[in-house]
Amino acid sequence: LLLDKILHVSLAVTSKEMALDIKDSAEQFIQAAMQAQAQKLDELLAGLYVDIPYSKAVGGTPAIGDIQALNEQLNTNKAPRDRDRHLVLGPVTESKYIVLDQVIGLDKSGSTEALRNASMGRLLTMESWMDQNIATHTNGVPGGSPTASGASGATAVTIASGGNGGTFKKGDIITIATIAGQFVVTADLTLDGSGGGTLNIYPALPEAASTDAVTLVATGVNNLAFHRKAFALGTAPLMPPMGTPFADVVSFNGISARVTAQWDNQAKSDTVSIDALYGLKTVLPELA
């Protein structure tokens, strides 16, 4: 796990604000800054959908079977059946499913959360959540009639007959005729003048492909169903910088943040900065 992202929030706090306006600086400044950090971190985590080749479509007429299809895929992929399965939906998707009779009817088992607090709770082995940061994917446009060729076990296929300058985007999901299953594109590709190129995919081809038609699966909002072991998040404390009048490193629930303050005499304010070092990655795509 490579720790390669520094999330940074800075804000100016004037002497007047400190003297007159701030009743609780921790709530008004530090918590607000950390909420901004959490927002960005959540966006990065939601963006890990680009590594997942398994997808199920939101139904034109949403039905409980759509959610059951996710449960079935996790079962097929041998995801542990424990309390660490989660379903994270964007606001629009959640609004479609939370009004299903099978969800609202959960109050018959003693829970009224779906009806009263718009919380779907635990449903079909998954603990459900709503997340405003769920990512929307923009598909590539390969054009033409692309075909794929590759040996059994290959994670790169040769594309032919696509459009001149056509594109595949990381996170695109494709199917290859005659080969079962779906594949996710793991790197952007712009097709050359003949409509060809080498496309990196996951998982590996279970059998050889020979100029088999490639179909791009239409996706948009990428809600996520996953077991927590599908993804990893790491953080490490940053050392306080030398020469800064005020600097400290604080830790909460295993996440460390560096806090510094530098006085600006001309502006009569302190510039307070909070930064943290993170890394995140997809560990087991089969668990999502």
DODREN-502931 format. One record per residue (C-alpha): residue number from 0; x, y, z; residue in one letter. Coordinates in pm, 1 decimal. Example, Ala and Ser with C-alpha at 12.3 -4.5 7.8 and 13.67 -1.06 7.14 Angstrom:
DODREN-502931
0,1230.0,-450.0,780.0,a;
1,1367.0,-106.0,714.0,s;
This chain:
DODREN-502931
0,0.0,0.0,0.0,l;
1,164.4,321.3,-120.8,l;
2,99.6,626.2,96.9,l;
3,106.6,887.8,-178.6,d;
4,-173.6,1136.7,-110.2,k;
5,-150.7,1436.9,120.1,i;
6,-489.3,1592.3,191.4,l;
7,-452.0,1951.9,298.1,h;
8,-686.7,2214.7,438.9,v;
9,-578.6,2567.9,534.1,s;
10,-779.4,2848.6,685.9,l;
11,-710.0,3195.5,817.0,a;
12,-817.0,3283.6,1170.8,v;
13,-802.1,3655.4,1251.5,t;
14,-730.1,3806.2,1588.9,s;
15,-1075.0,3963.6,1585.4,k;
16,-1241.0,3626.8,1526.8,e;
17,-1044.8,3468.8,1807.1,m;
18,-1127.8,3754.5,2043.0,a;
19,-1492.2,3818.3,1959.1,l;
20,-1659.7,3554.7,1743.7,d;
21,-1526.1,3212.4,1825.6,i;
22,-1704.1,3042.5,2110.5,k;
23,-1576.1,2700.1,2026.6,d;
24,-1278.5,2706.6,1789.6,s;
25,-1255.4,2327.7,1783.3,a;
26,-1609.9,2298.2,1649.0,e;
27,-1601.9,2597.0,1414.9,q;
28,-1255.4,2547.1,1265.8,f;
29,-1098.1,2209.2,1335.6,i;
30,-1412.2,2002.1,1283.7,q;
31,-1499.5,2195.6,967.6,a;
32,-1149.8,2139.6,830.8,a;
33,-1162.4,1769.6,910.9,m;
34,-1503.8,1740.3,746.8,q;
35,-1344.3,1875.3,429.3,a;
36,-1069.0,1614.7,465.2,q;
37,-1326.7,1340.5,514.9,a;
38,-1521.0,1458.8,209.6,q;
39,-1216.1,1431.3,-15.6,k;
40,-1112.9,1096.9,130.7,l;
41,-1464.1,962.0,74.7,d;
42,-1447.3,1075.8,-290.2,e;
43,-1117.3,891.5,-334.9,l;
44,-1256.7,574.0,-181.0,l;
45,-1571.8,587.0,-396.2,a;
46,-1343.3,627.8,-698.0,g;
47,-1200.2,279.0,-644.9,l;
48,-1496.4,148.6,-847.7,y;
49,-1261.2,171.6,-1150.3,v;
50,-1093.5,-152.9,-1037.5,d;
51,-1411.6,-361.4,-1019.9,i;
52,-1517.8,-576.4,-1318.9,p;
53,-1844.9,-699.9,-1167.9,y;
54,-2155.3,-491.2,-1231.0,s;
55,-2532.4,-519.0,-1214.1,k;
56,-2765.2,-263.8,-1366.3,a;
57,-3009.8,-50.3,-1171.6,v;
58,-3347.4,-162.0,-1304.1,g;
59,-3560.4,70.5,-1513.9,g;
60,-3830.4,-33.1,-1270.8,t;
61,-3633.7,-94.0,-950.0,p;
62,-3706.2,-424.4,-780.8,a;
63,-3572.3,-611.3,-481.3,i;
64,-3423.5,-858.8,-728.5,g;
65,-3170.4,-593.6,-833.4,d;
66,-3025.6,-591.7,-481.9,i;
67,-3045.9,-968.3,-458.1,q;
68,-2831.3,-983.1,-775.7,a;
69,-2555.0,-802.0,-585.7,l;
70,-2583.0,-1045.6,-297.9,n;
71,-2566.8,-1333.9,-543.3,e;
72,-2252.6,-1194.9,-708.6,q;
73,-2079.3,-1154.0,-371.4,l;
74,-2176.9,-1511.4,-285.4,n;
75,-2048.1,-1638.5,-620.2,t;
76,-1719.8,-1454.4,-562.3,n;
77,-1690.3,-1617.3,-218.0,k;
78,-1715.7,-1296.8,-16.7,a;
79,-1745.7,-1383.5,355.3,p;
80,-2104.2,-1378.4,477.6,r;
81,-2048.8,-1167.2,784.7,d;
82,-2131.1,-818.8,914.0,r;
83,-1868.7,-658.8,688.5,d;
84,-2075.9,-659.5,369.6,r;
85,-2192.4,-312.1,268.5,h;
86,-2414.2,-150.6,6.5,l;
87,-2339.4,217.1,-62.0,v;
88,-2585.7,402.9,-283.7,l;
89,-2590.0,751.9,-428.4,g;
90,-2889.3,974.0,-339.4,p;
91,-3082.6,911.3,-661.8,v;
92,-3035.0,534.4,-653.6,t;
93,-3127.2,511.7,-287.0,e;
94,-3448.4,705.1,-347.9,s;
95,-3552.5,443.8,-604.7,k;
96,-3508.7,143.3,-378.4,y;
97,-3595.8,270.9,-35.1,i;
98,-3964.3,295.2,-126.1,v;
99,-3991.4,-71.0,-230.0,l;
100,-4251.1,-262.3,-34.3,d;
101,-3986.6,-515.8,70.9,q;
102,-3781.9,-233.2,227.7,v;
103,-4062.5,-30.6,381.2,i;
104,-4209.7,-359.7,502.7,g;
105,-3906.3,-421.0,719.6,l;
106,-4095.6,-236.2,993.6,d;
107,-4296.6,-556.1,1034.8,k;
108,-3984.3,-710.4,1185.0,s;
109,-3961.3,-432.9,1441.9,g;
110,-3760.6,-166.7,1248.3,s;
111,-3921.3,154.0,1126.0,t;
112,-3595.9,315.0,1010.7,e;
113,-3673.6,286.5,637.7,a;
114,-4002.8,469.5,671.6,l;
115,-3910.0,722.5,938.8,r;
116,-3542.1,801.1,871.6,n;
117,-3494.4,688.9,508.6,a;
118,-3249.0,424.1,625.2,s;
119,-3260.9,89.4,449.1,m;
120,-3054.4,-73.6,722.4,g;
121,-2931.5,-429.0,675.7,r;
122,-3078.1,-582.0,362.5,l;
123,-2995.8,-912.9,192.1,l;
124,-2668.6,-965.7,385.3,t;
125,-2553.0,-604.0,329.9,m;
126,-2551.7,-305.0,562.8,e;
127,-2677.2,-17.4,347.3,s;
128,-2569.5,346.6,342.3,w;
129,-2632.0,659.8,137.8,m;
130,-2327.1,852.4,13.2,d;
131,-2335.1,1183.7,-176.3,q;
132,-1984.7,1117.0,-309.0,n;
133,-2064.2,807.2,-515.5,i;
134,-1878.6,849.6,-845.0,a;
135,-2021.3,883.5,-1195.1,t;
136,-1825.3,718.1,-1474.8,h;
137,-1786.1,857.9,-1826.5,t;
138,-1737.5,572.4,-2071.0,n;
139,-1486.6,574.4,-2351.1,g;
140,-1602.6,584.4,-2713.0,v;
141,-1414.4,315.7,-2906.9,p;
142,-1619.4,363.0,-3224.3,g;
143,-1623.0,122.4,-3516.4,g;
144,-1678.5,-246.5,-3440.6,s;
145,-1393.4,-329.1,-3201.6,p;
146,-1275.2,-687.5,-3161.6,t;
147,-1035.3,-841.2,-2909.2,a;
148,-770.8,-1110.9,-2947.1,s;
149,-560.2,-1259.7,-2670.5,g;
150,-426.1,-1580.5,-2523.2,a;
151,-580.7,-1763.8,-2230.6,s;
152,-455.3,-1605.8,-1907.4,g;
153,-372.3,-1272.5,-2073.4,a;
154,-446.1,-942.7,-1901.4,t;
155,-390.3,-746.4,-2224.0,a;
156,-580.6,-796.1,-2550.3,v;
157,-521.5,-665.0,-2899.2,t;
158,-802.1,-440.6,-3020.6,i;
159,-880.2,-412.2,-3391.2,a;
160,-1149.7,-247.4,-3603.5,s;
161,-1224.4,29.7,-3357.2,g;
162,-1262.6,388.8,-3465.2,g;
163,-964.2,607.7,-3556.6,n;
164,-882.0,789.7,-3230.8,g;
165,-1150.0,599.6,-3041.7,g;
166,-1100.7,558.0,-2668.9,t;
167,-1137.4,315.7,-2381.7,f;
168,-1130.3,466.2,-2032.1,k;
169,-1002.2,315.2,-1709.4,k;
170,-1308.1,179.9,-1531.9,g;
171,-1494.8,91.3,-1852.9,d;
172,-1659.0,-249.7,-1828.7,i;
173,-1657.7,-464.2,-2140.6,i;
174,-1780.2,-802.2,-2253.1,t;
175,-1604.1,-1015.5,-2512.5,i;
176,-1818.8,-1235.3,-2735.8,a;
177,-1784.7,-1612.5,-2675.1,t;
178,-1618.3,-1550.5,-2334.8,i;
179,-1826.8,-1554.7,-2017.5,a;
180,-1812.1,-1272.4,-1767.4,g;
181,-1717.8,-907.0,-1767.1,q;
182,-1381.0,-731.7,-1773.5,f;
183,-1275.6,-390.7,-1646.0,v;
184,-1034.1,-168.4,-1839.2,v;
185,-734.5,-95.7,-1616.3,t;
186,-568.8,182.0,-1819.8,a;
187,-682.6,447.1,-2067.1,d;
188,-630.3,364.7,-2434.6,l;
189,-660.1,581.8,-2745.3,t;
190,-688.9,370.8,-3058.3,l;
191,-445.6,439.5,-3341.9,d;
192,-521.1,538.7,-3701.4,g;
193,-629.0,187.1,-3788.6,s;
194,-857.7,160.0,-3486.3,g;
195,-622.3,-73.1,-3301.4,g;
196,-421.7,-87.5,-2979.9,g;
197,-338.8,-294.9,-2673.0,t;
198,-605.9,-288.7,-2403.3,l;
199,-526.4,-381.4,-2042.5,n;
200,-807.3,-563.5,-1862.9,i;
201,-895.6,-748.5,-1541.2,y;
202,-951.7,-1033.9,-1472.8,p;
203,-734.0,-1239.6,-1704.1,a;
204,-896.5,-1411.2,-2000.8,l;
205,-1022.1,-1754.8,-1890.8,p;
206,-977.6,-1875.6,-2249.1,e;
207,-832.3,-1746.5,-2575.9,a;
208,-1011.8,-1475.6,-2773.8,a;
209,-973.8,-1442.5,-3150.3,s;
210,-1118.5,-1127.6,-3308.0,t;
211,-1420.9,-1157.5,-3079.6,d;
212,-1658.8,-861.8,-3068.7,a;
213,-1612.3,-620.4,-2779.3,v;
214,-1917.0,-455.8,-2623.7,t;
215,-1893.9,-162.9,-2385.3,l;
216,-2130.2,-203.9,-2090.6,v;
217,-2306.9,125.8,-2026.6,a;
218,-2247.3,254.8,-1673.7,t;
219,-2302.2,589.4,-1508.1,g;
220,-2342.1,626.6,-1131.9,v;
221,-2127.6,356.6,-972.9,n;
222,-2293.8,251.0,-649.9,n;
223,-2087.7,-2.4,-458.6,l;
224,-2162.7,-334.9,-294.9,a;
225,-1856.8,-477.4,-121.9,f;
226,-1697.4,-662.3,164.8,h;
227,-1467.4,-434.9,364.5,r;
228,-1164.3,-650.6,274.8,k;
229,-1204.8,-549.0,-89.2,a;
230,-1029.1,-218.7,-18.5,f;
231,-748.1,-90.6,200.8,a;
232,-688.8,251.6,353.4,l;
233,-366.8,346.2,527.0,g;
234,-238.6,658.0,700.9,t;
235,83.3,758.8,871.9,a;
236,174.6,1057.3,1091.2,p;
237,362.6,1344.8,930.0,l;
238,650.3,1496.0,1126.9,m;
239,597.3,1851.4,1256.3,p;
240,789.6,2092.8,1028.1,p;
241,1102.7,2257.6,1165.3,m;
242,1086.5,2630.2,1230.3,g;
243,708.7,2652.9,1265.9,t;
244,604.3,2830.2,1589.2,p;
245,314.7,2594.1,1650.6,f;
246,297.0,2238.0,1522.8,a;
247,149.0,1919.1,1657.3,d;
248,44.3,1574.5,1540.2,v;
249,-287.7,1440.7,1663.5,v;
250,-447.6,1101.1,1617.4,s;
251,-810.2,994.6,1627.8,f;
252,-939.6,643.6,1558.0,n;
253,-607.3,550.4,1403.5,g;
254,-592.7,844.3,1160.4,i;
255,-317.2,1098.2,1217.5,s;
256,-324.4,1463.4,1117.6,a;
257,-56.7,1732.4,1139.4,r;
258,-170.9,2074.1,1261.7,v;
259,41.1,2386.0,1214.0,t;
260,-21.5,2757.0,1272.8,a;
261,178.5,3047.1,1128.1,q;
262,120.8,3411.1,1227.9,w;
263,82.4,3671.1,950.9,d;
264,146.8,4008.7,1112.4,n;
265,29.2,4209.9,811.7,q;
266,-305.3,4028.0,787.8,a;
267,-329.8,3998.0,1165.5,k;
268,-430.5,3635.2,1135.2,s;
269,-304.1,3285.5,1192.7,d;
270,-293.7,3049.2,896.2,t;
271,-394.1,2714.2,1040.1,v;
272,-312.7,2412.4,824.2,s;
273,-423.5,2053.9,872.5,i;
274,-277.1,1784.1,652.3,d;
275,-268.9,1407.7,656.7,a;
276,-88.4,1137.6,460.0,l;
277,-306.6,865.4,308.4,y;
278,-290.5,572.1,73.7,g;
279,-573.2,360.7,-59.8,l;
280,-609.3,73.2,-302.8,k;
281,-827.8,-210.8,-417.8,t;
282,-695.7,-531.9,-263.4,v;
283,-947.8,-794.3,-378.3,l;
284,-1171.3,-683.0,-668.7,p;
285,-1370.7,-1005.6,-635.2,e;
286,-1509.4,-882.3,-304.1,l;
287,-1691.2,-587.1,-469.5,a;
